Amino acid sequence: MDDRAGPWVEIADRVFTRRYRFNDQEIGVVLGDGEALVVDTRLSERQGREILDDLQEITRAPVTIVRAVMRRP
């Protein structure tokens, strides 16, 4: 089953979000001049790599900044 719940959505100029079904996660991306910032990397290396693969839909820029987000109960 595809974990993606929808496409990348541009919510502001060069700011995108995408929802993933697993844990109802929402990932953010900010595109800069030739680089990208990712907000949240999900829960595993495999899921992080999935984000990198999915980013190819909107940019070829390298991810140079990552902001990991952890929600605690």
N, C-alpha and C positions, 0 to 999 in steps of 0.2 A: 504494500500500500504506500502510495506517495504521501510523505509527511507534510508537504506544502499545502497550506490552506488557501493560498491565493497568490497572485502575482506581486511583484514589487510595486508599491504605490508611492508616487512622489507626493509628499505632504508639505513640502516647502521647496524652494529653489535648491536643487541638488541634495535634498534630504529625502531618503527613502525608508520605507518600512515593509516588512513581509512577515506574515504570520505562519507559524508552523503548528501542526496539530499536537505533537508530543508536548505535554505540559502546557498547552495553549501559549506557546512562546511567541513573542513579538520581537523581531530583530531590527535594529536601526542601522543605517549607513549614511554617512555624510561624505560626499565627494568633493575633494579639493582639486587643486591644480596638479594633476598627475599622480594623485594618491587618494586613498580612501581610509576613513575611520569607521570601524565596526563597533556598534554598541551591543554587547552581549554576544557570546560565542556558543551558546547552548550548553549542553551538559557533558559532551564527550568529544574526543578528538575526531571521531567519525562525523559527528554533527557539525563540528567546526569546519571540517573539510567540505561538507555539503554546502555550507554558507559560501565558502570560497568559490566552489563550482557554480553556485547559483548567481553569484555576483557577475559572472561573465555575461549575463543577460543585460546588465546595465552599464558595465564598465570593464575595461581591461587594465585599469590602474591598479598598482599593487596596494595591498593593505599595509599601511605603515604605522597605524595606531589602532589599538584595541582597548576597549573599555569593557572589562568583564563585570557582569552584574550578577549578584547572588541574592536571592530572596530567602530569607529565613522565616520559619513559622513563628 
